[in-house]
């Protein structure tokens, strides 16, 4: 009768294959447990359906408050990016300040596009949206 070789007798490729087989078996066991345990589709049930159309706001004040927070977020992101570019310029002086200038121009372009989009953002008030349905 042949006996199973001990782990010390296995070559490196054999050990790797054994590890892969063990991992695959464990994954199949976990998948079977989830499937037969009745929880396979439970995660799908927790996903909210997408909002159709633009999001609505409760009133004009909420719209302007959200717009102000968006402006603050864009301002903060711009400041963070400029700070990152400056730190990179200090750490890596190769091709500076040209590389930093390109990054600043890209940041300014993104900043401008974001501000224009925020200014054009006009979500409907929730009652108006309900009437449009």
N, C-alpha and C positions, 0 to 999 in steps of 0.2 A: 504494500500500500504506500502511495506517495504522500509525503507530508508537505504542508505548505512551507515555503521558505521563510525564514525569519527576516525581519526588516533589515538586519545587518547584511544579509546575503543579497539583497536587491541592488541593482545598479541604479545610478542617478536617473536615467530615463525611465526605468521601471517604477521608481519611487514617484516621479512626477506623474506618470500615467495613473498610478494607484490613487494619488491625491486628487486628480481630476475626476476619476470615477467616483470617489467618495463624495466630492462636492456635488456632482451631478445627482447622485442618489439622494443626498440630503435635500437638494432643491426640489426634486420630484416628490419627495415625501411631504415637504412643506406645501407644495402646490396641491397635492391630493388632499391634504388636511384642510386647506382653505376651500377647495372645491366641494368636497363631500361634507364639510362642516356647515354648509349653507351660507357662508360669508363671502363667496366669490363675487357676487354682484352688489354687495352691500356698499362698497366704496362708490360705485356708480350712482347709487341712490342719493348720496350726500351732495352731489354736484348740483349747484343751482342752474336752472336754465338761463341761457344768455338773455340779456335785456335787449329787446327789439327796439331799434331806433336810438336816438340820443338819450342819455340819462336826463331825468328832469330834476328840477330844484323846487323847493317849497315856496320860495318867494324871491323877489328881486334882491333883498338884502342877503339871502343865502348865496345867490349867484355872485354878487360882488365880493362876498367874503371868500368864497372858493376861488374866485379870480385873483384876489389879493394873495391867497396862500400859494397859488400857482406861480405868481410873480416872485414871491419869496423863495420858492423852491428853485426856480430858474436862476435867480440871483445867487443863491447859496451854491448851486452846482457850478456856476461860472467862476465864483471866487475859489472854490475847491480846485477846479481845473487849472486856473492860473497859478495857484499855489503849487500844485503838482508839477506844472511845467517849470516853475522857478527852481524847485528842489531838484528836478532832473538836470537842469542847466548847471546847478552847483556841483552835482555829483559826477556828471559826464560832460566835460568841456569840449568834446570833439564836435566839430561843425556848429558850435554855438557862436553867436546868437541866432543864426539862420534857422536851426531846427526849432528853437523856441518861438521864433517869429511865425513859422508855419503853424505850430500848435496854437498860438494866440489867434492867428487869423481864422483857423478852424473853429476855435471856441467862440469867437465873436460872431461868426456866421451862424453857428448853432444857437447862440443866445438870441440873435436877431430873429431867426426863423421861429423860435419858441415864443418870443414876445408877440410877434405878429399873429401866431396861431391863438394865443391866449386872448388877444384883443378881439379876434373874430369869433371867439367861442360864445355862443348864445344858446344855452340849453333852454328848452321850454319849461315853463312853470308846470308843475305836476297836474294841476286841474286842466290846463290847456292840452296836455298830452292825452289825458283820459278822454277829452272831448273829441280829439282827432281820431280815436279808434273807431 
